[in-house]
């Protein structure tokens, strides 16, 4: 059952219209008519985002299948603004993801034809206030004495050259936390050969290896502050997963094979028309610390490059954190990738 807007798993539903009570600076502009946003609005939502992305030109395109996943989280609160003709012109959404810590993720946009009218900044204030409310409700459902120690954060991403939005976030005391960089490499360039020692091999991803890959992922990212992923979290969000472009580095030196590293790819065909070329996308690459000096990373990336090229892709693309301590930046640069446009994660601790 779809949750009532603003409800939590622990405290139960609240009135859906309570979300429109304005705070000191979060009253939504009356030039649009506002209503709760839910799964039934997904088609209109995807069309609005497509109009925005056509102008903003981020290094990706968002499909209706991806926007449908906005409503999968058990707790969310969303609002949509429509013009006099009933066309959706703006939206704001907050999704709550409790784990070891609570994260309230904000996303939204304003139709390019309706910008510079105060709608975007009003939505940003509304989202921040809604995020505070959802975090407070989530904490209220914790056992007595435990709620106060649960860290909580409000987060959102911004294109690195969107100075107006960055200034608005700074006014709300958000701070830049992580920098994400997109990289790309033409597959017409020669792909280097990488030799591994006799005990390491690069093998195609398989369902049988997948849970071992998940455990290796948790271990690989533990030293860089990454959280542990459950089997359910690991399998979520794979609408565009390309198993034929995904590989595992396996160490068979012992009695039991051990996952040394992995690379998982996706096929984002909806991006290709806007980009003007076909590309394979590396969603995540991880190598256990013991194998980072044994060329497991370069071997995995060259394997995916060859797989992309075999399927007539023109480019290999990927994204990574620019302050990643695992060495991913040098790994990509050494194999001929160059940086393109990036995004910044802003956060506000609660």
C-alpha positions in Angstrom: 0.0 0.0 0.0 1.3 3.5 -0.9 2.0 5.4 2.3 0.1 8.5 3.1 2.3 11.6 2.3 4.5 12.3 5.3 3.6 9.1 7.2 6.3 7.1 8.9 6.6 3.4 9.4 6.7 3.8 13.2 4.2 6.6 13.9 1.5 5.9 11.3 -0.1 8.3 8.9 -0.8 11.9 9.4 -3.2 14.1 7.6 -2.0 14.6 4.0 -3.0 18.2 3.9 -0.9 19.1 7.0 2.0 19.2 4.5 0.7 22.5 3.2 0.9 24.5 6.4 3.5 27.1 5.7 6.4 27.7 7.9 8.0 31.2 8.3 9.6 31.1 4.8 8.1 28.0 3.1 4.8 29.2 1.8 4.4 27.9 -1.8 3.8 30.7 -4.4 0.1 31.0 -5.4 0.9 31.5 -9.1 0.7 27.6 -9.2 -1.9 25.3 -7.7 -0.2 22.8 -5.3 -1.3 19.3 -4.5 0.4 16.2 -3.0 2.7 14.3 -5.4 2.4 10.5 -5.7 2.9 7.5 -8.0 -0.2 8.4 -10.1 1.6 11.5 -11.2 4.7 9.8 -12.4 4.0 10.3 -16.2 3.7 14.1 -15.7 6.6 14.1 -13.4 8.9 12.4 -15.9 7.8 14.9 -18.6 8.6 17.9 -16.3 12.0 16.5 -15.5 12.7 15.9 -19.2 11.9 19.5 -20.0 14.3 20.7 -17.3 17.1 18.3 -18.3 16.8 19.4 -21.9 17.8 23.0 -20.8 20.1 22.2 -17.8 21.9 19.4 -19.8 23.1 17.3 -16.9 25.5 14.4 -17.8 22.5 12.0 -17.7 18.8 11.8 -18.5 16.1 10.5 -16.1 13.5 8.1 -17.4 10.0 7.5 -16.2 11.2 4.1 -14.9 13.7 5.9 -12.7 11.2 8.5 -11.4 8.8 5.7 -10.4 11.5 4.6 -8.0 11.1 7.9 -6.2 8.0 6.5 -4.5 9.5 3.2 -3.4 10.9 4.5 -0.2 8.6 3.7 2.7 8.5 7.4 3.8 8.3 10.3 1.5 6.6 13.7 1.1 6.0 15.3 -2.2 4.2 18.3 -3.7 3.5 19.3 -7.3 2.6 22.8 -8.7 0.4 23.0 -11.8 -0.5 26.0 -14.0 -4.1 27.1 -15.0 -4.1 24.5 -17.7 -3.3 21.7 -15.3 0.3 21.2 -16.5 2.9 20.3 -13.9 5.4 23.1 -13.7 7.3 22.3 -10.5 7.8 19.6 -7.9 9.6 19.0 -4.6 10.1 15.6 -3.0 11.7 14.5 0.3 12.5 10.8 0.8 13.5 9.4 4.2 16.0 6.6 4.4 16.6 5.4 8.0 19.5 3.1 8.4 22.4 3.4 11.0 21.8 7.1 10.4 18.7 8.9 9.0 19.0 10.6 5.6 16.3 12.8 4.2 17.0 13.2 0.5 15.6 16.2 -1.4 15.0 16.4 -5.1 12.9 18.8 -7.3 12.8 21.1 -10.3 11.0 24.0 -11.9 9.9 24.1 -15.5 12.4 26.3 -17.4 9.6 28.5 -18.6 8.6 29.2 -15.0 11.9 29.9 -13.5 13.0 33.2 -11.8 9.7 33.7 -10.2 10.6 32.6 -6.7 9.2 29.1 -7.1 12.5 27.2 -6.8 13.7 28.9 -3.6 10.2 28.5 -2.0 10.3 24.8 -2.8 13.8 24.5 -1.3 12.5 26.1 2.0 9.4 23.8 1.9 11.5 20.7 1.3 13.9 21.6 4.2 11.0 22.1 6.5 9.4 18.9 5.4 12.7 17.0 5.9 12.9 18.4 9.5 9.4 17.2 10.1 9.9 13.7 8.8 13.2 13.3 10.7 11.5 14.5 13.9 8.7 12.0 13.4 11.1 9.2 12.7 13.1 10.0 15.9 9.9 10.2 17.9 9.2 6.6 17.1 12.6 5.4 18.4 12.9 3.8 21.9 13.1 6.3 24.7 16.7 7.3 25.2 17.8 6.2 21.8 16.3 8.8 19.6 18.6 11.7 20.6 21.7 9.8 19.5 20.5 8.9 16.0 22.4 11.2 13.6 20.3 12.7 10.9 21.2 14.6 7.7 19.3 16.4 5.0 21.0 16.0 1.6 20.6 17.1 -2.0 22.7 17.2 -5.1 23.4 20.2 -7.3 25.1 20.6 -10.7 28.6 22.1 -10.0 27.9 25.2 -12.1 24.5 26.0 -10.7 25.6 29.0 -8.7 22.1 30.2 -7.8 21.1 26.9 -6.2 24.4 26.7 -4.4 23.8 30.2 -2.9 20.3 29.3 -1.8 21.6 26.2 -0.1 24.3 28.2 1.6 21.6 30.6 3.0 19.9 27.6 4.5 23.3 26.5 6.1 23.8 23.5 3.9 27.5 22.7 3.3 29.2 20.9 0.4 30.0 17.3 1.5 31.0 15.3 -1.5 32.0 16.0 -5.1 31.0 13.6 -7.9 32.7 13.7 -11.2 31.6 12.1 -14.4 34.4 10.7 -16.6 34.4 9.4 -20.2 36.8 7.7 -22.6 36.5 7.1 -26.3 36.6 3.4 -27.2 38.2 4.2 -30.5 41.5 4.7 -28.5 43.5 1.5 -28.0 42.5 -0.5 -24.9 45.6 -1.6 -22.9 46.4 -5.1 -21.9 46.6 -5.8 -18.2 48.4 -8.9 -17.0 47.4 -10.5 -13.7 49.3 -13.0 -11.6 48.3 -16.7 -12.0 45.9 -16.7 -9.1 43.7 -13.8 -10.2 41.2 -14.0 -13.0 38.5 -11.7 -14.4 35.2 -13.6 -14.8 31.8 -12.6 -16.0 29.3 -11.5 -13.3 26.8 -14.2 -12.4 23.8 -14.7 -10.0 25.9 -17.3 -8.2 28.7 -14.7 -7.5 26.4 -11.8 -6.7 26.1 -12.1 -2.9 29.8 -12.7 -2.6 30.2 -9.5 -4.6 27.9 -7.7 -2.2 30.0 -8.8 0.8 33.1 -7.7 -1.0 31.5 -4.3 -1.7 30.7 -3.8 1.9 34.3 -4.6 2.8 35.9 -2.5 0.0 33.9 0.6 1.0 34.2 0.2 4.8 37.5 2.1 5.0 36.0 5.1 3.1 33.0 5.5 5.3 30.6 3.5 3.2 27.7 1.8 4.9 27.0 -1.9 4.8 24.3 -2.9 2.2 21.8 -5.6 2.9 20.9 -8.1 0.2 17.6 -6.2 -0.4 19.4 -2.8 -0.7 22.1 -4.4 -3.0 19.4 -5.7 -5.4 17.4 -2.5 -5.5 17.5 0.0 -8.3 18.8 -2.4 -11.0 16.4 -1.4 -13.8 19.3 -0.6 -16.2 21.8 -3.2 -14.9 23.8 -4.8 -17.7 25.1 -8.2 -16.5 26.9 -8.7 -19.8 29.0 -5.7 -19.1 29.8 -6.6 -15.5 32.8 -8.6 -14.2 34.3 -10.0 -11.0 38.0 -10.4 -10.1 38.4 -13.7 -8.4 41.4 -15.0 -6.4 41.6 -18.8 -6.6 44.9 -19.2 -4.7 43.2 -20.9 -1.7 40.8 -23.7 -1.1 37.8 -21.3 -1.6 37.6 -18.7 -4.3 37.6 -15.1 -3.0 36.1 -12.0 -4.7 39.0 -9.6 -5.0 37.1 -6.9 -6.9 34.1 -6.2 -9.1 32.7 -3.8 -11.7 29.0 -3.4 -12.3 27.7 -1.6 -15.4 24.4 -0.2 -16.7 22.9 0.5 -20.1 21.2 4.0 -20.0 19.8 4.1 -23.5 17.6 7.0 -22.6 20.7 9.2 -22.4 22.1 8.4 -25.8 20.0 10.8 -28.0 20.8 13.7 -25.7 24.5 12.8 -25.5 24.8 12.3 -29.2 26.6 8.9 -28.8 26.2 5.4 -27.4 28.1 4.6 -24.1 28.4 1.9 -21.6 28.3 3.2 -18.0 30.3 1.9 -15.1 28.1 2.3 -12.0 30.4 1.0 -9.4 33.9 -0.5 -9.2 35.4 -1.9 -6.0 38.7 -3.6 -5.2 39.6 -5.0 -1.8 42.6 -3.3 -0.2 44.8 -6.4 -0.5 44.4 -6.4 -4.3 44.8 -2.7 -5.2 48.5 -3.1 -5.9 47.9 -6.2 -8.0 46.2 -4.4 -11.0 42.8 -5.9 -10.3 41.2 -2.4 -10.8 42.7 -1.8 -14.3 42.0 -5.3 -15.3 38.3 -4.9 -14.4 38.0 -1.6 -16.3 39.7 -2.8 -19.4 37.3 -5.9 -19.3 34.3 -3.6 -19.3 35.8 -1.4 -22.0 36.1 -4.4 -24.3 32.6 -5.5 -23.5 31.3 -2.0 -24.4 33.2 -2.0 -27.6 32.0 -5.4 -28.6 28.4 -4.1 -28.3 29.3 -1.1 -30.6 29.4 1.5 -27.8 31.4 4.6 -28.7 32.4 5.7 -25.2 33.0 4.2 -21.7 31.7 6.4 -19.0 31.7 6.3 -15.2 31.2 8.5 -12.1 33.2 8.7 -8.9 33.7 10.8 -5.8 36.5 13.3 -6.3 37.7 12.9 -2.7 37.5 9.1 -2.8 40.5 7.7 -0.7 40.4 4.4 -2.6 42.5 5.7 -5.5 39.6 5.6 -8.1 40.6 9.0 -9.6 44.1 7.9 -10.6 42.7 4.6 -11.8 40.4 6.2 -14.3 42.9 8.9 -15.4 45.6 6.3 -16.0 43.3 4.5 -18.4 42.6 7.5 -20.5 39.3 8.8 -19.0 38.8 12.6 -18.9 36.5 14.5 -16.6 33.2 16.1 -17.7 30.5 17.9 -15.8 30.0 17.0 -12.1 27.6 17.4 -9.2 28.0 18.3 -5.5 26.3 16.7 -2.6 25.2 19.3 0.0 24.3 18.3 3.5 22.7 19.8 6.6 23.2 17.9 9.9 20.2 17.7 12.2 
